Amino acid sequence: MLLTVTCLGQFMVLLDSTIVGAALPDMQQRLHTGLTGLQWIVDAYVLLVAMLLLSGGVFADRFGRKRVFLAGVVVFTLASVLCSVAPSIGWLITGRVLQGVGAAALSPASLALLAAAYPLAQERVKAIGLWAGFSGIGLAAGPLAGGILVDAFGWPAIFLVNVPIGAVLLLAGLRVLGESRNPNAPAIDIPGTVLSVLGVGALTYGLIESGSRGWTSPVILASFAAAVVILAIFVVVEGRGSTPMLPLRLFRQRLFTVSNTAMVVVGFALMGSSFFFSQFFVYVQGSSILRAGLQTLPATLAMVIVSPFAGRFAARYGFRIVVTAGLTLAGLGLLALGFVHADTGYGNVWWRLAVVGIGFALTMSPLTGASIQAVSPQEGGLASGVSSTTRQIGAVLGVAVLGAIVHTRESGGASFESGLNSAFLAAGAVTLVSAVFTGLWLVRSKPAQGSTPHARSTDSPTVTTPS
C-alpha cells in the first residue's frame, strides 16, 4: 500500500506537467491572454519545482518524509482548486506557483519514503522501477486526458482532476505511511534557495516579457542585469557555505559537468518544443483540442516505451554513445518539425514527434546515471537531485526562449506558423550542438595522482543503487 501511495503521488505531479499543454489553447481563448500569459502558466510551475526540488529533499530528511509528503499533497491539491476557479490569468499563475511548491515537496519525499521502506537494494530497485513507471504513465496520460477533459468541460477540469487524487493520497497516506527521517541530514541552505529562485526568476522574466516589452526596454535590461548579479552572488554563497544546496566542487568532475550541461539542453529543447505541440495542431492545422491531444501522443508514448531500455543500452554501449545518439535523433526530429506547415498531413507529422520522443528518452536516464557515477556513492542521491534540477531549469528557459523567438518573429510581421518553425529549428540546432558536445566530452576526467579508484577514466556505467 505504501508503494501505491507514493507512486500515485508522483503520478499526479507528472500528469500535471503534460496535461496543461493540451489546455493551453482553451486557456488562451477563455482567459483572453496571449503567448506571454501561456508561458507564465507553464513556467511559474516549472520554475518553483526546479528551484525548490533539492531543498524539498532536505526538508523531507530533516522534518520527516511522511510529514513533508502529506504537506506537499495538501498544498498541491489546494493550489489545484485555486487554479480551477481562477477568474484571471494572475490568479491562475499564483495557483501554479503554489502547485510548484507542493510538487517540490511531494516528489522527493515520495522517493525518500520508498528508499526508507525498502532497505534491501534489490527490493528498492524494483520499487523505484515501479515508481518511475507510474511517472511514465502520468506523462503519457496527460495529453489524452487533457484533451478529453478540456473538450468536455473546459480547462478548469484539468486541475479539478487532482482533487480526488489528492484526497485519496491524504487519507491513505495518514493511515499507511510510516514516518522516517535522517538525523544527519544537512542544514537547509535558505540563502542559496532564495537566491536561486530570484536569479532564475529574474532571467525568466526578462526572456518571457521581452517579446511584448522589447529587448531594449529598461525593465527587460534591468531584469537581465539583476539575474547576472543575483546568480553571481549565488555562486559566491554556494562556494563559501558549509552545507550548500548545490556543492560547486562537484562540477570539478568533467563527467558531472558535461552530463548536467546536456541535461539543461534536454529540458530546454523537450519542454520548450512540447509547449507548442498542441498550439501547432489547433492554431496552424485547425484541429480540435481533443484531436490535438491525441495527435501529440507519439512523442510521449515513444518516451514511455523507450525510456526503460535507455539504461540497458548505456550499460552495454556506454553513456557517451547512447546519449549522443539520442541527442542526434532528437535534434533531427526537431529540425524536421521546423519544416511542417498547415497543409502537412498528419501521416507526415507523427513520425517526427516520435523521433523526438525516442531521442530524448535515450538521453535522460543515461545522463542521470553519468551524473551519479561522477561522484562518490554517498553523494548519489544529491547527484540525482541536481540532474533533475538542471533538467527543470532547462525546461524553464526552453519555454521562455522559444516563446521569445515566436514572439519576436510575430512582432516582425511573420505568421505564428513561421514563428513555430523558427522555434523548432532553434531547438533542433541547440540539441545537435549538444550531441557534438557529449560526443567529445561525456567521459571521465583522468584521475589525478593519489585519487581514488572511483575516479577512473571511462564512460561505461557501473551498477549503482538508487538511494
C-alpha positions in Angstrom: 0.0 0.0 0.0 2.9 2.4 0.7 4.2 1.7 -2.8 0.8 2.6 -4.2 0.5 5.8 -2.3 4.0 7.1 -3.2 3.6 6.1 -6.9 0.2 7.8 -7.1 1.7 11.0 -5.7 4.4 11.0 -8.4 1.8 10.2 -11.0 -0.2 13.3 -10.0 2.9 15.5 -10.3 3.9 14.1 -13.7 0.3 14.1 -15.0 0.1 17.9 -14.3 3.3 18.5 -16.2 1.8 17.3 -19.5 -1.9 17.8 -19.1 -1.6 21.5 -19.1 -0.2 21.6 -22.6 -3.5 20.2 -24.0 -5.4 23.0 -22.3 -3.3 26.0 -23.4 -5.4 26.9 -26.5 -8.6 26.9 -24.4 -6.9 29.0 -21.7 -5.7 31.5 -24.2 -9.3 31.9 -25.6 -11.2 31.9 -22.3 -8.7 34.0 -20.2 -8.1 36.4 -23.1 -4.3 36.1 -22.8 -1.5 35.9 -25.3 1.6 33.8 -25.7 3.3 35.6 -22.8 0.5 34.6 -20.4 0.7 31.0 -21.6 4.4 31.0 -21.0 3.9 32.1 -17.4 1.2 29.5 -16.8 3.8 26.8 -17.6 7.0 28.4 -16.2 5.5 29.6 -12.9 5.1 25.9 -12.0 8.3 24.6 -13.5 10.4 27.4 -12.0 9.3 26.7 -8.5 9.8 22.9 -8.9 13.3 23.5 -10.3 14.5 25.8 -7.6 12.9 24.0 -4.6 13.5 20.4 -5.6 16.8 20.0 -3.8 15.5 21.8 -0.7 12.4 19.7 -0.7 14.5 16.5 -0.3 16.4 18.1 2.6 13.2 19.2 4.2 11.9 15.6 4.0 15.0 14.2 5.5 15.2 16.7 8.4 11.5 17.1 9.3 10.1 13.8 8.4 9.3 12.3 5.0 5.7 11.4 5.7 5.1 14.9 7.0 6.6 16.7 4.0 4.9 14.3 1.6 1.5 14.9 3.1 2.1 18.6 3.3 3.1 18.6 -0.4 -0.2 16.8 -1.2 -2.3 19.3 0.7 -0.5 22.3 -0.9 -0.7 20.8 -4.4 -4.4 19.9 -4.1 -5.5 23.2 -2.7 -3.4 25.0 -5.3 -5.2 22.9 -8.0 -8.6 24.1 -6.6 -7.3 27.7 -6.8 -6.2 27.2 -10.4 -9.6 25.7 -11.4 -11.6 28.7 -10.0 -9.1 31.3 -11.1 -11.0 34.3 -12.6 -8.0 35.8 -14.3 -4.5 34.9 -15.6 -2.9 36.5 -12.5 -4.8 34.2 -10.1 -4.0 31.2 -12.3 -0.3 31.9 -12.3 -0.5 32.3 -8.5 -2.1 28.9 -8.2 0.6 27.4 -10.5 3.3 28.8 -8.2 1.7 27.1 -5.2 1.4 23.9 -7.2 5.1 24.1 -7.9 5.8 24.4 -4.1 3.7 21.4 -3.4 5.3 19.3 -6.1 8.8 20.2 -4.9 7.9 18.8 -1.5 5.8 15.8 -2.7 8.1 14.4 -5.4 11.4 14.0 -3.5 9.6 12.9 -0.3 7.8 10.1 -2.2 11.1 8.7 -3.4 12.7 9.1 0.1 9.7 7.2 1.6 10.3 4.4 -0.9 14.1 4.2 -0.1 13.4 4.1 3.6 10.7 1.4 3.3 12.8 -0.9 1.1 16.3 -1.1 2.7 17.4 -4.1 0.7 19.0 -2.9 -2.5 17.2 -5.4 -4.9 13.8 -4.7 -3.4 14.4 -1.0 -3.6 15.4 -1.1 -7.2 12.2 -2.9 -8.1 10.1 -0.4 -6.1 11.8 2.6 -7.7 11.3 1.0 -11.1 7.5 0.9 -10.4 7.7 4.5 -9.2 9.4 5.5 -12.4 6.9 3.5 -14.4 4.0 5.4 -12.9 5.8 8.6 -13.8 5.8 7.5 -17.4 2.1 6.6 -17.3 1.4 10.1 -16.0 3.4 11.7 -18.8 1.7 9.6 -21.4 -1.8 10.1 -20.0 -1.5 13.9 -19.8 -2.2 14.9 -23.4 -5.1 12.4 -23.9 -6.7 13.1 -20.5 -6.2 16.9 -21.1 -7.9 16.8 -24.5 -10.9 14.8 -23.2 -11.4 17.0 -20.1 -11.0 20.3 -21.9 -13.2 19.2 -24.8 -16.0 18.2 -22.4 -15.7 20.7 -19.5 -13.1 23.4 -20.3 -9.7 24.0 -19.0 -10.6 24.2 -15.2 -11.3 20.4 -15.3 -7.6 19.6 -15.8 -6.9 21.0 -12.3 -10.1 19.6 -10.6 -9.0 16.1 -11.5 -6.2 16.5 -8.9 -8.7 17.0 -6.1 -10.0 13.4 -5.8 -6.4 12.1 -6.2 -5.2 14.4 -3.5 -8.0 13.4 -1.2 -7.2 9.7 -1.6 -3.5 10.4 -1.1 -4.1 12.3 2.1 -6.5 9.8 3.7 -4.4 6.7 2.6 -1.1 8.4 3.5 -2.2 9.2 7.0 -3.0 5.5 7.6 -0.3 3.6 5.8 2.8 5.8 5.6 5.4 5.4 8.4 7.4 8.4 9.5 11.2 8.4 8.9 13.9 11.0 8.9 17.6 11.3 8.6 19.1 12.8 11.8 22.3 13.5 10.0 20.7 15.4 7.1 22.4 18.7 6.3 21.1 22.1 7.3 18.8 23.8 4.9 20.5 26.3 2.6 18.0 29.2 2.9 20.2 31.8 1.3 21.1 29.6 -1.7 17.4 28.6 -2.2 16.2 32.2 -2.1 19.0 33.5 -4.4 18.4 30.7 -6.9 14.7 31.5 -7.1 15.3 35.2 -7.5 18.1 34.8 -10.0 16.5 32.3 -12.4 13.2 34.1 -11.9 14.7 37.4 -13.0 16.2 35.8 -16.0 12.9 34.1 -16.9 11.0 37.3 -16.5 13.4 39.1 -18.9 13.1 36.3 -21.5 9.3 36.0 -21.4 8.4 39.7 -21.2 11.0 40.7 -23.8 8.5 39.6 -26.5 5.9 42.1 -25.5 8.1 44.9 -24.0 11.0 44.8 -26.4 14.6 43.5 -25.8 15.9 47.0 -25.2 13.2 48.0 -22.7 14.7 49.4 -19.4 12.6 46.8 -17.4 14.0 43.9 -19.5 17.6 45.1 -19.3 17.2 45.6 -15.6 15.9 42.1 -15.2 18.8 40.6 -17.1 21.3 42.7 -15.0 19.6 41.6 -11.8 19.8 38.0 -12.9 23.5 38.3 -13.6 24.2 39.9 -10.2 22.0 37.6 -8.2 23.3 34.4 -9.8 26.9 35.7 -9.3 26.1 36.2 -5.6 24.6 32.7 -5.5 27.8 31.2 -6.8 29.8 33.0 -4.2 27.4 31.9 -1.4 27.4 28.3 -2.5 31.2 28.3 -2.8 31.6 29.5 0.8 28.7 27.8 2.6 29.3 24.8 4.8 26.1 23.0 3.6 25.3 24.4 0.1 22.2 23.2 -1.7 24.5 22.9 -4.8 28.1 21.9 -3.9 30.1 23.6 -6.7 33.0 21.2 -6.1 31.0 18.5 -7.9 31.5 20.4 -11.1 35.2 19.8 -11.0 34.4 16.4 -12.4 34.1 16.7 -16.1 31.6 13.8 -16.3 29.3 15.6 -13.8 29.6 18.9 -15.5 29.0 17.7 -19.1 26.1 15.4 -18.1 24.3 18.2 -16.3 25.0 20.7 -19.1 23.5 18.3 -21.5 20.5 17.8 -19.2 19.8 21.5 -19.3 19.7 21.2 -23.1 17.3 18.2 -22.8 14.9 20.2 -20.6 15.3 23.3 -22.8 14.5 21.5 -26.1 12.0 19.0 -24.9 9.8 21.3 -22.7 10.3 24.3 -25.0 9.2 22.4 -28.1 6.3 20.4 -26.4 4.9 23.7 -25.2 3.9 24.4 -28.8 2.8 20.9 -29.9 -0.9 21.4 -29.1 -0.8 25.0 -30.3 0.5 23.9 -33.6 -2.3 21.4 -34.2 -5.0 23.8 -33.0 -3.9 27.2 -34.4 -1.9 26.1 -37.5 -3.7 23.0 -38.7 -7.2 23.7 -37.3 -7.6 20.6 -35.1 -10.0 20.5 -32.2 -8.5 20.4 -28.7 -9.4 16.8 -28.2 -7.9 15.8 -31.5 -4.7 17.8 -30.8 -4.3 16.0 -27.5 -4.4 12.7 -29.4 -2.0 14.0 -32.1 0.7 14.9 -29.6 0.7 11.3 -28.2 3.5 9.9 -30.4 6.2 11.9 -28.5 5.1 11.0 -25.0 4.3 7.3 -25.9 7.7 7.0 -27.5 9.3 8.3 -24.4 7.4 5.9 -22.2 8.2 2.9 -24.3 11.9 3.6 -24.9 12.9 5.0 -21.5 13.1 1.7 -19.7 15.6 0.4 -22.3 17.9 3.5 -22.2 19.7 2.4 -19.0 20.3 -1.1 -20.5 21.7 0.4 -23.7 24.0 2.7 -21.6 25.2 -0.3 -19.6 26.1 -2.1 -22.8 27.5 0.7 -25.0 28.5 3.4 -22.6 26.9 6.8 -21.7 28.6 8.7 -24.5 27.3 6.6 -27.4 23.7 6.3 -26.2 23.4 10.0 -25.1 25.0 11.3 -28.3 22.8 9.1 -30.4 19.7 10.2 -28.5 20.5 13.9 -28.8 21.2 13.4 -32.5 17.9 11.8 -33.1 16.0 14.4 -31.1 17.8 17.2 -32.8 17.0 15.8 -36.3 13.4 15.3 -35.2 13.1 18.9 -34.1 14.6 20.1 -37.3 12.1 18.0 -39.2 9.3 19.7 -37.2 10.6 23.0 -38.3 9.5 22.2 -41.9 5.9 21.2 -41.0 3.2 23.5 -42.4 -0.5 23.9 -42.2 -1.1 21.6 -45.2 1.2 18.9 -44.0 -0.7 15.7 -43.5 -0.6 14.0 -40.1 0.9 10.9 -41.6 4.0 13.1 -42.3 4.0 14.7 -38.8 3.5 11.9 -36.3 6.9 10.2 -37.0 8.7 13.4 -36.4 7.2 13.7 -32.9 8.0 10.0 -32.3 11.7 10.6 -33.3 11.9 13.5 -30.9 10.4 11.3 -28.1 12.7 8.4 -28.8 15.8 10.7 -28.9 15.1 12.3 -25.6 14.1 9.0 -24.0 17.6 7.7 -24.8 19.2 10.7 -23.0 17.6 11.3 -19.6 18.3 8.1 -17.8 21.9 7.7 -19.0 22.6 11.4 -18.2 21.4 10.9 -14.7 23.4 7.7 -14.4 26.5 9.6 -15.6 25.9 12.3 -13.1 25.7 9.8 -10.3 28.7 7.8 -11.4 30.8 11.0 -11.4 30.5 11.4 -7.6 31.1 9.2 -4.6 28.5 6.6 -3.7 27.5 8.6 -0.7 26.5 11.6 -2.9 24.5 9.6 -5.4 21.2 11.0 -4.1 22.5 14.6 -4.3 23.8 14.0 -7.9 20.4 12.6 -8.9 18.6 15.6 -7.4 21.0 18.0 -9.2 20.3 16.2 -12.5 16.5 16.6 -12.1 17.1 20.3 -11.1 19.2 21.1 -14.2 16.5 19.5 -16.4 13.8 21.6 -14.9 16.0 24.8 -15.2 16.4 23.9 -18.9 12.6 23.5 -19.1 12.1 27.0 -17.7 14.5 28.5 -20.1 13.1 26.5 -23.1 9.6 27.8 -22.7 10.9 31.3 -22.2 13.5 31.4 -25.0 11.5 29.5 -27.7 8.4 31.6 -26.8 10.6 34.7 -27.2 11.6 33.5 -30.7 8.0 33.1 -31.7 7.0 36.4 -30.2 9.9 38.2 -31.9 9.1 36.7 -35.3 5.4 37.7 -35.0 6.4 41.2 -33.9 8.4 41.4 -37.2 5.4 40.6 -39.2 5.8 36.8 -39.6 2.9 34.4 -39.1 2.5 32.2 -36.0 3.4 29.2 -38.2 6.7 30.8 -39.3 7.4 31.6 -35.7 6.9 28.0 -34.7 9.1 26.8 -37.5 11.9 29.1 -36.2 11.4 27.8 -32.7 11.6 24.2 -33.7 14.7 24.8 -35.8 16.4 26.6 -33.0 15.6 23.8 -30.5 16.9 21.3 -33.0 20.1 23.2 -33.7 20.9 23.6 -29.9 20.2 19.8 -29.4 22.6 18.8 -32.3 25.3 21.1 -30.9 24.8 19.4 -27.5 25.2 16.0 -29.3 28.6 17.1 -30.5 29.4 18.3 -27.0 28.6 15.0 -25.4 30.3 13.0 -28.2 33.5 14.8 -27.4 33.5 15.2 -23.7 30.9 12.9 -21.9 33.8 10.9 -20.3 35.5 10.9 -17.0 38.4 13.3 -16.3 41.6 11.4 -16.0 42.3 10.7 -12.3 44.7 13.0 -10.5 47.7 11.4 -8.7 46.5 9.9 -5.5 42.9 9.9 -6.4 40.6 7.1 -5.5 39.8 4.3 -8.0 36.3 5.6 -8.2 37.5 8.4 -10.4 38.9 6.2 -13.2 38.6 7.4 -16.8 35.7 5.7 -18.5 32.4 6.4 -20.0 30.9 3.0 -19.2 28.4 3.0 -16.4 28.8 1.0 -13.2 26.0 -0.6 -11.4 24.6 1.9 -8.9 22.0 1.5 -6.3 19.4 4.3 -6.1 19.2 6.0 -2.8 
